């Protein structure tokens, strides 16, 4: 089974059917907070919806089309970090993430995105990794900035969020940039 420690007491693991209840409970506890920036929250109305997401994620992983991992902190489910479907033709992927409010401010998502970025370049041999964030979501936008991603621009009305279109900031990292950033650092993927 896949398990990667990203910080003391914090690890990533593939989500399984048995995690559906605890994942749904985490979404339910933070529903109002999460729905401010994440369009999928209103579509996740029960454990069955989470189960479908888990099964799609496992199928994506089995088909080498991407990876979605649960984040566990002190044995408690904290959120997810993963990729959308890999674009193998253009050798690129987009990372997405969310974290329950009680776990924020500890660098957990930054560590998860660092591990996933490293995996995308070292294991999948991709050329480009992107992170998209709704304009105004400063906490989310801070993640790619911290990791050295380059701001590329804004997708005008790039996301339908709570019934209205919002602009989306696009950040990217290229394989060569990541290699230069790693010089002098030790980064383990372990994925």
N, C-alpha and C positions, 0 to 999 in steps of 0.2 A: 504494500500500500504506500502511496505517495504521502510524504510528510516532510516539510521543510521549515526549520526554525529560522525566523527572520529577526527576532529580538529575544532577549531573555524572557521566557514564559509566553512567547507569542510564536505561533506556527501557522503554516498554510497546509491544507489538506484537501483532497478532492471531496466534494460533497456527495453524500450517499442518501438513498431514500430514507434511512433511519434519522437523518438530520432535518427532515422537512418540518416537523413540528417546532423545533427550536429556532429554525430560520424564520418561519412564519411569525412566531412569537416576537422575535427581534424586530421584524418589520412592523408588526402591529404596535409594539411599544413606542416606536419612533415614527409612526405613519405620518403625522402632521409635519414633522421636521423633514423627513425624507422626500415627501411629495413636493416640497418647495423646489427641488432641483432635479428630481428623477421621474421621468414620464411613466415608467413601468409600475410605480407604486400603486396607482389606482387600478391597475389590471391584476394585481396580486391580492385577491379577495379571500383566499382560503388556502389550506394546506395543499389541496390538489394543484393549485397554480404553482406553488413552490416545487411540488413533486415533478411537474412537467418541466420546469426550468432545470432541475437537477438532472433529469434524464436527458434533456437536450445537451446539457453541459458534458455529461459522461459520454454521450455519443460523439460530440465534437472532439473530445479528448481521444477517444478510441480511433477516430478517423484521421487523427493528426491535423485537425483543422483549428486548433486553439486549445485554450486551457481556462477553466474557471475554478477558483479555489475558495474554500471557506477560510476565514481568518478566525483563529481561536486564541483567546487571551486568558491566561490563568484557567484554562479548561472551559471557558464560557465563549459561546459563539459571539463574534464581534462584527462581522460583515463579510464582504467578498472583494476579491480582486481577480480580474481575468481579462481575457481578450475576446474581441469579436472574432468572427471567422477570418482565418488567415487568407490573404490575397496572395496565393503562391505565384501567380503570373507576374505580379509586380513586386513580390517579395516584401510585403508590408502587412502591418496589423495595427489595430487600435486597442488600447488598454482602457478598461472601465473599472470603477470601484465605488464602494460605499462603505461607510463605517457607522456603527451605532454611536449616537451622541456621547454616551458615557465613556467611550474609548478614545475620543478625539484628543488631539494635542500631545500625543505621545510618539509621533513619528511612525506609527504603524503602517499607514497607507504608503508613506514614502518608502519604507523598507520593502513592502510588498511590491510596489511598482519597480523599485530598483532590481529586485530578484527577477521579476517577469521581463523587464527590459533586457537584463543580462542574458536570460534564457533565449529570448527572441533572437539576439545577435549571435550568441555562442553555440546554441544547439540547433535552432531552426535556420541559422545563416540568413536571416532576413536583412534587408538593407534599410528599412525604415520602420519606426514605431511612432504612432501618433497618440496623443491624448486630447480629447475634446472636452471642453467645460463650458457650461452656460455662462455668458457674460454676467458679471456680478457675483458669481459664486467664488468669492475670494479664497476660501479654504481649499476648494478643489483646484483652482488655478495655481495655488502655491506649490502643489506637488510637482508638476513638470518643471516649474521654475527652479525648485530646490535641486532637482536631478540634472539640471543643465540643458533641458530641452529648449529649443528655439521657438519663440512665438512667430507664427507665420502669418496670422491674420484672423479675420472674422468671417464666419459663414453667416451672412445676413439671414435672419429668420431660419436658422439651420435646425431648429428643434421645436416640435409642438409640445408645450409644457402647460398643463392645466388649462387647456382650451385656447391658448394663445401662442403665437410664434415668438421665440426668443432667439437672439443672436448667440452664436457659439464661437468661443475662442479655440483656435487650433494651434497645438504645440507639436513639434516633431523632434526626433532624434535620429540621426543617421549612424550606420554601423561604424564608419570611420571616426565620427565625433565621439561615440561611446568608447572606442578603443583608446583614443587620446585622453579622454576623461579618466579612464581606469589606470593610466600610468601612475605608478606610485601608490595605488590603492589595491586592496585585496577584496574582490567581490566574488561570492559563491552563489551559483544558481541552485544547484542541487535538484532542479526540476526534472 
